[in-house]
Amino acid sequence: MLRKIYFLLILLITSCAPAKQTAPPALITWQDIAAMPTPAYDAQIKYGTEASQFGELRLPAGKGKFPVVVVVHGGCWLSAYNLQYMSHVSEALRKAGYATWNIEFRRVGETGGGWPGTFQDVAAGTDYLRELAKKYPLDLDRVAVIGHSAGGHLALWLAARTNLKQSSPLYSADPLPINGVVTLAGITDLKTYSEAEGSCNSAVEKLIGGSATQFPERYAEASPIELLPLQTPVRLVQGAKDPIVPVSQAESFATKAGNSAEVILLDQAGHFELVAPQSEGWPKIKKALDKLLN
């Protein structure tokens, strides 16, 4: 009888013991992305005469015509970072049936980078698709832009530049039409972002040439939230655990933009899961792009 009571007590204690907690998976880091093997491109093509004015074109198998995704890399707009880390996104989209045009451009820290050269290069690189379409099977009636972090800012700006005045140094007379934009942790509001503390925030003033107090007109022409409304649908993908770009950047833009913008929040993602095609959130990113172009 005592032995039976003993075993019942053991069973009761075991059943009431707290379950062992499983540690959440570690967030993907910049180092993880940088260490991945770089996939090959089909052609590296210059769109201008400067060293950083080129792009990498990747084409799906088959004859086309293929819908096109312009890929814009981040890295705080600084010359220390280049287009290489977005090659994985470019290759994943190529395998999914999209032609990808991963563009490089002059950044802060090199001659001509910053205001206005960075913006002029991204615009020229995107518009150069018209030249590429003369040689390659590209469907310019289906063009989207995807950008990460600072590149997300530039991707949004590409859609917003149609609202610029002709007097702006960033103005283009005939911008290539864009069907949609997907930002991956994109910076939408340069002024508020520059006022916060963080690893990338101080780079805003380097990009623009000074503060919003010094150059309010530049911020008005460079910040996507200041160039609303957009005629282009936008999907703002954001990691809930992002330590570099807060969720508020996406939410404030979507609130002001209205029905043209939608926030896609990935609960378990940080900053670099969004550019890792092996991550759990990648199918949602691809689905958002598919809906914009198909």
C-alpha positions in Angstrom: 0.0 0.0 0.0 2.8 2.4 0.9 4.6 1.6 -2.3 1.5 2.4 -4.3 1.1 5.7 -2.6 4.7 6.5 -3.2 4.4 5.8 -7.0 1.2 7.9 -7.1 3.0 10.8 -5.5 5.9 10.5 -8.0 3.4 10.5 -10.8 1.6 13.6 -9.4 4.9 15.5 -9.0 6.1 14.6 -12.5 2.8 15.7 -14.1 2.9 19.0 -12.3 6.5 19.9 -13.1 6.9 22.8 -15.5 7.5 21.9 -19.1 11.1 22.4 -20.4 11.3 25.7 -22.3 12.8 25.6 -25.8 15.0 28.5 -26.6 13.9 30.5 -29.6 16.1 30.2 -32.6 18.8 32.7 -33.0 18.2 35.6 -35.4 20.0 35.5 -38.7 22.9 38.0 -38.7 24.7 40.1 -41.3 27.7 37.6 -41.0 25.4 34.7 -41.8 24.2 36.3 -45.0 27.7 37.4 -46.0 29.1 33.9 -45.5 26.6 32.4 -48.0 28.1 31.4 -51.4 27.3 34.1 -54.0 25.2 32.7 -56.9 26.3 33.5 -60.4 24.6 36.1 -62.6 24.0 35.9 -66.3 25.4 39.3 -67.1 27.0 42.3 -65.4 26.0 45.4 -67.3 27.0 49.1 -67.0 24.2 51.7 -67.0 26.6 54.6 -66.6 30.3 55.5 -66.8 31.1 55.5 -63.1 32.5 52.4 -61.4 29.4 51.8 -59.3 26.9 52.3 -62.1 26.2 48.7 -63.0 23.8 45.9 -62.4 23.6 42.1 -62.3 21.0 40.6 -64.6 19.6 37.1 -63.9 17.2 35.4 -66.3 14.9 32.4 -65.7 15.0 29.4 -67.9 12.9 29.6 -71.0 12.2 32.2 -73.7 10.3 34.8 -71.8 9.1 37.5 -71.8 9.8 37.6 -68.1 8.4 39.9 -65.4 11.2 41.9 -63.9 12.1 42.7 -60.3 14.6 45.5 -59.6 16.6 44.6 -56.5 18.0 47.4 -54.4 20.5 46.6 -51.6 20.8 48.3 -48.3 23.7 48.9 -46.0 22.9 52.4 -44.6 23.6 53.9 -48.0 27.3 53.5 -47.3 30.0 52.4 -49.7 31.2 49.8 -47.2 28.3 47.6 -48.3 27.4 46.5 -51.8 24.9 44.5 -53.9 26.5 41.1 -53.2 24.3 40.2 -50.2 21.1 40.7 -52.3 22.3 38.1 -54.8 20.5 35.4 -52.8 17.2 37.2 -53.1 17.9 37.8 -56.8 18.6 34.1 -57.4 15.6 32.9 -55.5 13.4 35.2 -57.5 15.1 34.0 -60.8 14.2 30.4 -59.8 10.6 31.5 -59.2 10.4 32.8 -62.8 11.4 36.5 -62.5 14.2 38.3 -64.3 16.1 40.2 -61.6 18.2 43.4 -62.1 20.3 43.8 -58.9 21.6 47.3 -59.2 24.7 48.9 -57.7 25.0 52.7 -57.3 27.2 55.4 -55.8 27.0 55.4 -52.0 28.1 57.7 -49.2 31.9 57.4 -49.0 32.6 57.4 -52.7 32.8 60.3 -55.2 29.3 61.3 -56.3 27.5 59.3 -53.6 24.9 60.8 -51.2 22.9 63.8 -52.3 21.9 63.8 -55.2 24.0 61.1 -56.8 22.7 58.0 -55.0 19.1 58.9 -56.0 20.1 59.7 -59.6 21.9 56.4 -59.9 19.1 54.3 -58.6 16.7 56.1 -61.0 19.0 55.7 -64.0 19.7 52.1 -63.2 16.0 51.3 -63.0 15.2 53.2 -66.2 18.0 51.4 -68.0 15.6 48.4 -68.2 14.3 50.0 -71.4 17.8 49.4 -72.9 18.1 45.9 -71.5 14.7 45.0 -73.0 16.1 45.6 -76.5 18.4 42.7 -76.0 16.8 40.5 -73.3 13.3 39.0 -73.1 12.0 41.4 -70.4 8.3 42.2 -69.8 8.3 45.9 -69.0 4.6 45.9 -68.4 5.3 43.9 -65.3 8.0 45.5 -63.2 8.3 45.6 -59.4 11.0 46.8 -57.1 12.2 45.0 -53.9 14.6 46.7 -51.5 16.1 46.0 -48.1 16.6 48.5 -45.3 18.2 51.6 -46.8 17.4 49.9 -50.2 13.8 49.6 -49.1 13.8 53.4 -48.7 15.2 53.8 -52.2 12.7 51.2 -53.6 9.8 53.3 -52.2 11.4 56.5 -53.5 11.5 55.0 -57.0 7.8 54.7 -56.9 7.3 58.1 -55.3 9.6 60.1 -57.7 6.7 60.7 -60.1 5.6 63.3 -57.5 8.7 65.3 -57.7 8.7 68.8 -59.1 10.7 69.5 -62.3 12.9 71.9 -60.3 14.2 69.0 -58.1 17.7 67.6 -58.9 16.1 64.2 -58.4 13.5 64.7 -61.1 13.3 62.3 -64.1 11.2 63.3 -67.1 10.0 59.8 -68.0 10.3 57.3 -65.1 9.8 53.7 -65.9 6.4 52.6 -64.7 6.4 50.4 -61.6 3.6 47.9 -60.8 4.5 47.4 -57.2 7.0 47.8 -54.4 8.0 45.3 -51.7 10.1 46.8 -48.9 12.0 44.5 -46.6 12.5 46.5 -43.3 12.4 49.6 -45.4 13.1 53.1 -44.0 10.1 55.1 -44.9 10.6 58.4 -43.0 14.1 59.8 -43.1 13.5 62.6 -40.6 12.1 60.4 -37.8 14.7 57.7 -38.5 17.6 60.2 -38.3 16.4 61.4 -34.9 16.6 58.0 -33.3 19.6 56.1 -31.9 20.9 53.1 -33.7 23.5 51.5 -36.0 22.2 53.1 -39.2 20.4 56.2 -38.1 23.3 58.6 -38.3 23.8 57.7 -41.9 20.7 59.6 -43.0 22.5 63.0 -42.5 25.5 61.7 -44.5 23.1 60.7 -47.3 21.3 64.0 -47.4 24.2 66.2 -46.5 22.9 67.5 -43.2 19.9 67.5 -40.9 16.2 68.1 -41.6 16.6 71.6 -40.1 19.4 72.4 -42.5 17.9 70.9 -45.6 14.1 70.6 -45.2 13.6 70.6 -49.0 16.0 67.7 -49.5 14.2 65.6 -46.9 10.9 66.5 -48.6 12.2 65.2 -51.9 14.0 62.2 -50.6 11.7 60.8 -47.9 9.0 58.5 -49.3 6.5 59.5 -46.5 6.8 63.1 -47.7 6.0 62.2 -51.3 2.6 60.5 -50.7 0.2 59.7 -52.2 1.5 56.9 -54.4 -0.2 55.4 -57.4 1.8 52.2 -56.8 0.7 49.4 -54.4 3.2 48.8 -51.6 3.8 45.9 -49.3 5.9 46.7 -46.3 7.4 43.5 -44.9 8.8 43.9 -41.4 10.4 41.7 -38.7 8.8 42.1 -35.3 12.3 41.6 -33.7 14.2 43.9 -36.0 16.8 45.8 -34.0 17.8 48.2 -36.8 14.5 49.4 -38.4 11.5 49.6 -36.0 8.1 48.4 -37.0 6.9 52.0 -36.6 8.6 52.9 -39.9 6.3 50.6 -41.8 3.2 51.3 -39.7 3.4 55.1 -40.0 3.8 54.9 -43.7 0.9 52.5 -44.2 -1.3 54.7 -42.0 -0.6 57.7 -44.1 -0.6 56.0 -47.4 -4.0 54.3 -46.9 -5.3 51.5 -49.1 -2.2 51.5 -51.4 0.0 50.1 -48.6 -0.1 47.0 -46.4 2.2 45.9 -43.6 3.2 42.3 -43.5 4.6 41.6 -40.0 6.8 38.5 -39.5 6.6 37.7 -35.7 9.8 35.7 -35.4 12.0 37.7 -37.9 14.7 40.2 -37.3 16.5 42.4 -39.9 18.2 39.8 -42.0 15.7 37.0 -42.1 14.0 39.1 -44.8 16.8 38.6 -47.2 17.4 35.0 -46.5 15.4 32.8 -48.9 15.8 29.8 -46.5 14.0 31.7 -43.7 10.5 30.8 -42.6 9.2 34.2 -43.7 10.4 34.1 -47.2 7.3 32.4 -48.7 5.2 35.4 -47.5 7.6 37.8 -49.2 7.4 35.9 -52.5 3.6 35.6 -52.2 3.4 39.4 -51.8 5.5 39.9 -54.9 3.5 37.4 -56.9 0.3 39.2 -56.1 1.7 42.5 -57.3 3.0 41.2 -60.6 0.4 38.5 -61.4 
